Amino acid sequence: MATRTLIIGLFHVCACVFYCYTVYFDYAYVKRPPAYKYKTFFEEPFSKLEFLTHWDLLLQTATFILSVCVDLLYAAQVQTASHRLRYIRDVIFTSITLPLAMCVGLMFWGLYAVDRDLIYPEIVETFIPPWFNHAVHTYQVVLALCEVCLVRHQQPTLRTQLLLLTGPTILYQAFTVYVGMVHDHWVYPVFRVLSAPMLAVFYLLIDLVIVLLGWLSRTIIILRWGSPEPVQELKAD
């Protein structure tokens, strides 16, 4: 148990440092050159907040910061606080962090395979290094699945999970429609080439994929650890 706890702690620290550095690098070094004519809705440095990928990055970072805090509280034998914070972390991870990581990876690489200009034009590679692209579109899936394999997470009901997942998704879709229709600014290039009916269908497909990924996330955790335990019976690692 002590060895497993140490491995989990080291994993959380490494993932936390990786994500914190990625966020720092994003704000400190990822700058659009003058040749990049694509406008943004928010002024710098907050232009990144219009992208789902960036929200996913912030969520992954926050989740692993919480994980490190849980580990530290458990190591200090602050049982009540560690159990409460762990439950909060687990609800966020199982309901939003894991399915959103898979959604971002699936959507990005799916559109990239169809036509990279729809999601990641070549000019973007002039100011975004390959490692950073993979950090926000590939590695987040790997780290989230590693978390599933290493740590048993308490899960809320399926209804609660889907509400927590679809609520922010619909709000983000409403934001992209608002800035597109009212300000003539579409967050992603793919939105600009779709007619209004096709955009509605595209959003409905995304919602369907999100729900399926929420169910898949729950299923993966159950396959790894069995049926969820009642929260009062959950013991710290």
HELIX and SHEET records of a PDB file:
HELIX    1   1 ALA A    2  TYR A   29  1                                  28    
HELIX    2   2 PHE A   46  GLU A   50  5                                   5    
HELIX    3   3 LEU A   52  ALA A   75  1                                  24    
HELIX    4   4 GLN A   79  ILE A   92  1                                  14    
HELIX    5   5 PHE A   93  THR A   97  3                                   5    
HELIX    6   6 LEU A   98  VAL A  114  1                                  17    
HELIX    7   7 ARG A  116  LEU A  118  5                                   3    
HELIX    8   8 GLU A  122  THR A  126  5                                   5    
HELIX    9   9 PRO A  130  HIS A  137  1                                   8    
HELIX   10  10 TYR A  139  LEU A  150  1                                  12    
HELIX   11  11 LEU A  158  HIS A  183  1                                  26    
HELIX   12  12 PRO A  189  ARG A  192  1                                   4    
HELIX   13  13 ALA A  196  TRP A  225  1                                  30    
HELIX   14  14 VAL A  231  GLU A  233  5                                   3    
END                                                                             
